[in-house]
Amino acid sequence: EDGQLRAPSTGERNAVYRREAPPLFAAAARYALARADVDASEVTHVVTASCTGFFAPGPDFLLVKQLGISPNAERTHVGFMGCAAAFPALRVATRISESRPDAVVLVVCAELCSLHIRSSQDPEQIVASAVFADGAAAAVVSAREPRTPGAVLDVGAFTTSITADGEQDMDWSIGAQGFEMRLTAEVPRVIGREIAGVVRSMLGEPGDPSAAVDASAVDAWAVHPGGRSVLDRVQASLELPDELLAHSRAVLREHGNMSSATVLFILRRILEDDALPPSARIAALAFGPGLTVETALLTRRVPRGSGQAAA
């Protein structure tokens, strides 16, 4: 209001995170539980992910208190793993469900990237600030059959890969005036160069690493939109038609890059896409500091008798 461009300290920014993030975690969690027709009292495990703020007891603890989850529910927090953190969180939830068929795991990702915007003359910093946004999303993971009619996502295999280079091109550190994201112009090029090999491994395709990827068995792609150029490089390298990245581009256009929450927004759109064939196979990819590529294979399944209503 007074025309001053402020440069708040990291402490000031984190205080806003501590005030504003918990309601977002809770709102996303309640939304997911309601859609799954699961009462909070049934949740046995809570897995949270965030990289834009820290406090303890953290969001996992507060969810138990705010939602009425059992105080004996086991909790895990995935912190500071960046945009790819939804997959480690989902992987933890899946492993729990595989070992405990009665488990109900609540996974919640929430990010307030805008807290860390700062004035800069550096074009790369300006771009990094411009593409990031705020958002929260949640999922219920369980081996139990769903109660609600409509489609569900069956979780398959996960993979993790570290690219040959890129460690200096995408990193995330804590500075005196907020968290400092470095996102250079090399990131899309590194992803474009190496994504085919990562996807080949994800799909279990043997053969020449330089050969084209046979993506014909994949019906939908949930690619984390680190930015438009990242999606462009992935699309070109995998030779994907425009329609297969439509959901990823729509989330980037409508919501921005919300770090760890973003891929869950894309998966929700795919879950609700009744134009997909029965038992549609989904390839999901996300990119994190390092450069790390996290992937998951999922299947969109419509349980018998539920018709094609969205879950």
C-alpha positions in Angstrom: 0.0 0.0 0.0 2.9 2.4 0.7 4.7 1.5 -2.6 7.5 -0.4 -0.8 8.7 -3.7 -2.2 9.4 -5.8 0.9 12.0 -8.5 1.3 10.6 -10.5 4.3 13.0 -12.7 6.2 12.7 -16.5 6.0 11.3 -16.4 9.6 8.5 -14.1 8.5 7.7 -16.2 5.5 7.7 -19.4 7.5 5.4 -17.8 10.1 2.8 -17.3 7.3 3.3 -20.9 6.2 2.6 -22.1 9.7 -0.6 -20.0 9.8 -1.9 -20.7 6.3 -0.7 -24.2 5.3 -2.6 -26.2 8.0 -6.1 -25.2 6.8 -5.1 -26.1 3.2 -3.9 -29.6 4.3 -7.1 -30.1 6.2 -9.4 -28.9 3.4 -7.7 -31.2 0.9 -7.8 -34.1 3.3 -11.5 -33.6 4.1 -12.3 -33.4 0.3 -10.5 -36.6 -0.4 -12.1 -38.5 2.5 -15.5 -37.3 1.5 -15.1 -38.4 -2.2 -13.8 -41.8 -1.0 -16.7 -42.1 1.5 -14.1 -42.8 4.3 -14.6 -41.4 7.8 -11.5 -39.8 9.4 -11.8 -42.3 12.2 -11.0 -45.1 9.8 -7.6 -43.6 8.8 -4.7 -45.7 10.1 -1.8 -43.8 8.5 -1.1 -40.2 7.5 1.6 -39.3 5.0 2.2 -35.6 4.3 4.5 -33.8 1.8 5.7 -30.2 1.6 8.8 -28.3 0.8 7.7 -24.7 1.3 7.7 -24.4 5.1 8.6 -26.3 8.2 7.3 -26.4 11.8 6.9 -29.1 14.5 4.7 -30.6 15.5 3.9 -30.5 11.8 1.0 -30.8 9.4 0.8 -34.6 9.9 0.3 -34.0 13.6 -2.3 -31.3 13.1 -4.3 -33.4 10.6 -4.8 -36.0 13.3 -6.0 -33.3 15.7 -8.2 -31.4 13.3 -9.9 -34.2 11.5 -10.5 -36.5 14.4 -8.1 -39.2 13.2 -7.1 -41.7 15.8 -4.1 -40.5 17.9 -2.6 -43.9 17.3 -2.4 -43.4 13.5 1.1 -43.7 12.2 2.5 -40.6 10.6 5.2 -39.8 8.0 6.2 -36.5 6.7 8.1 -36.1 3.4 9.9 -32.8 3.5 12.0 -30.8 1.1 11.9 -33.3 -1.8 10.5 -30.6 -4.1 8.1 -31.1 -7.0 8.5 -34.9 -7.1 7.5 -35.5 -3.5 4.0 -36.8 -4.2 5.5 -40.0 -5.6 7.6 -40.9 -2.5 4.5 -40.1 -0.4 2.3 -42.4 -2.6 5.0 -45.0 -2.6 5.1 -45.1 1.2 1.2 -45.3 1.3 1.3 -48.2 -1.3 3.9 -50.2 0.6 1.8 -49.8 3.8 -1.3 -51.0 2.0 0.5 -53.9 0.5 1.7 -55.1 3.9 -1.5 -54.2 5.8 -4.6 -54.9 3.7 -6.8 -53.3 6.3 -4.9 -50.0 6.3 -6.4 -46.7 5.1 -3.6 -44.2 4.3 -4.3 -40.5 3.9 -1.8 -38.7 1.6 -1.8 -34.9 1.6 0.5 -32.5 -0.3 0.3 -28.8 0.3 2.7 -26.0 -1.0 2.8 -22.3 -0.6 5.4 -21.5 -3.2 4.4 -17.8 -3.5 5.8 -17.3 0.0 9.3 -17.4 -1.5 8.9 -14.9 -4.3 11.6 -12.2 -4.1 12.8 -9.4 -6.3 15.6 -10.3 -8.7 17.4 -9.1 -11.8 18.3 -12.7 -12.6 16.2 -14.0 -15.5 16.3 -17.6 -14.2 15.0 -16.5 -10.8 12.3 -14.4 -12.5 11.2 -17.5 -14.5 11.3 -19.7 -11.4 9.1 -17.2 -9.5 6.7 -16.9 -12.4 5.9 -20.6 -12.9 5.3 -21.5 -9.2 2.0 -21.4 -7.4 0.1 -22.5 -4.3 -2.1 -25.6 -4.0 -3.0 -28.6 -1.9 -4.3 -32.0 -2.9 -4.9 -35.3 -1.2 -5.5 -39.0 -1.9 -6.9 -42.0 0.0 -4.8 -45.1 -0.6 -6.1 -48.5 0.5 -6.2 -52.2 -0.5 -9.9 -52.2 0.4 -12.5 -52.1 -2.3 -14.0 -48.6 -2.8 -17.4 -47.8 -1.3 -18.4 -45.1 -3.8 -19.4 -45.7 -7.4 -17.1 -44.5 -10.1 -13.5 -44.8 -11.2 -10.5 -45.5 -9.0 -6.8 -45.5 -9.7 -5.0 -48.8 -9.1 -1.3 -48.1 -8.2 1.3 -50.2 -9.9 5.1 -49.9 -10.0 7.2 -46.9 -9.0 10.7 -46.0 -10.3 13.3 -43.4 -9.3 16.1 -42.2 -11.5 18.8 -39.5 -11.1 19.8 -37.9 -14.4 23.5 -37.9 -15.5 23.7 -34.2 -15.0 21.4 -31.4 -13.7 22.4 -31.3 -10.1 23.5 -27.7 -10.4 20.5 -26.7 -12.5 17.6 -27.5 -10.2 18.2 -27.1 -6.5 16.3 -25.7 -3.5 18.1 -24.1 -0.5 17.1 -22.0 2.5 18.3 -18.4 2.3 17.9 -15.4 4.6 15.0 -14.0 2.6 13.1 -17.1 1.8 13.8 -20.4 0.1 15.9 -20.0 -3.0 15.0 -22.1 -6.1 17.5 -22.4 -8.9 15.9 -23.5 -12.1 18.2 -23.0 -15.1 17.4 -23.2 -18.8 19.3 -26.5 -18.8 16.5 -28.3 -17.0 14.2 -28.8 -20.0 17.2 -29.8 -22.1 18.4 -32.4 -19.6 14.9 -33.8 -19.2 14.4 -33.9 -23.0 17.7 -35.7 -23.4 17.2 -38.4 -20.7 13.4 -38.8 -20.4 13.2 -41.6 -23.0 15.6 -43.8 -21.1 13.7 -43.2 -17.9 10.3 -44.0 -19.5 11.8 -47.1 -21.2 12.8 -48.4 -17.7 9.5 -47.5 -16.2 7.7 -49.5 -18.9 10.1 -52.4 -18.7 11.2 -52.0 -22.3 14.6 -53.7 -23.1 16.8 -52.8 -26.0 18.8 -49.9 -27.4 18.7 -46.9 -25.0 18.7 -44.6 -28.0 15.7 -46.3 -29.6 12.3 -44.6 -29.7 10.0 -45.4 -26.8 6.9 -47.5 -27.6 4.3 -45.6 -25.7 1.4 -47.3 -27.4 0.5 -49.2 -24.3 -0.1 -46.0 -22.3 -3.5 -44.4 -22.5 -2.9 -41.3 -20.4 0.1 -39.3 -19.2 0.4 -37.3 -16.0 3.5 -35.3 -16.5 4.5 -32.8 -13.9 4.5 -29.4 -15.6 7.7 -27.8 -14.3 7.0 -25.3 -17.0 5.8 -25.2 -20.6 9.3 -25.9 -22.0 9.5 -29.0 -19.8 6.3 -30.4 -21.2 7.4 -29.5 -24.7 10.6 -31.4 -24.3 8.9 -34.5 -22.8 6.4 -34.5 -25.6 9.0 -34.1 -28.3 11.3 -36.8 -26.9 8.5 -39.3 -26.4 6.7 -38.3 -29.6 3.4 -38.0 -27.9 0.4 -36.5 -29.6 -1.1 -33.3 -28.1 -4.1 -34.9 -26.6 -1.9 -37.1 -24.3 -0.5 -34.1 -22.5 -3.8 -32.1 -22.5 -4.4 -32.7 -18.8 -0.9 -31.7 -17.8 -1.0 -28.5 -19.9 -4.5 -27.6 -18.5 -3.3 -27.9 -14.9 -0.2 -25.7 -15.7 -2.5 -23.1 -17.4 -5.2 -23.0 -14.8 -3.2 -23.6 -11.6 0.6 -23.2 -12.3 3.3 -25.4 -10.9 2.2 -26.1 -7.3 5.3 -28.3 -6.6 4.3 -31.6 -5.0 0.6 -31.1 -5.2 0.6 -30.6 -9.0 0.6 -34.2 -10.2 -2.3 -35.1 -8.0 -4.3 -32.4 -9.7 -3.5 -34.0 -13.1 -4.4 -37.5 -11.8 -7.7 -36.2 -10.6 -8.5 -34.9 -14.1 -7.5 -38.3 -15.6 -9.6 -40.1 -12.9 -12.6 -38.1 -14.1 -11.9 -38.5 -17.8 -14.6 -40.9 -18.9 -13.4 -40.7 -22.5 -10.5 -43.1 -21.5 -11.0 -46.8 -22.3 -11.7 -49.3 -19.5 -8.6 -50.2 -17.6 -6.7 -47.3 -19.0 -3.0 -47.4 -18.3 -1.5 -44.2 -16.9 2.1 -43.2 -16.9 2.9 -40.5 -14.3 6.2 -38.5 -14.1 7.5 -35.8 -11.8 10.8 -34.0 -11.6 12.6 -32.9 -8.4 15.9 -31.3 -7.3 18.9 -33.2 -8.5 17.6 -33.8 -11.2 15.5 -36.7 -10.0 12.7 -38.3 -12.0 10.0 -40.1 -10.1 7.5 -42.3 -11.9 4.5 -44.4 -11.3 2.3 -46.6 -13.4 -1.4 -46.6 -12.6 -4.6 -48.1 -14.0 -7.9 -46.3 -14.2 -10.4 -48.9 -13.1 -14.2 -48.7 -13.0 -15.4 -51.3 -10.4 -18.1 -53.6 -11.5 -21.5 -52.2 -11.3 -20.4 -48.6 -10.8 -21.0 -47.5 -14.4 -18.9 -44.6 -15.6 -19.6 -42.0 -12.9 -16.5 -40.1 -11.8 -15.2 -41.0 -8.4 
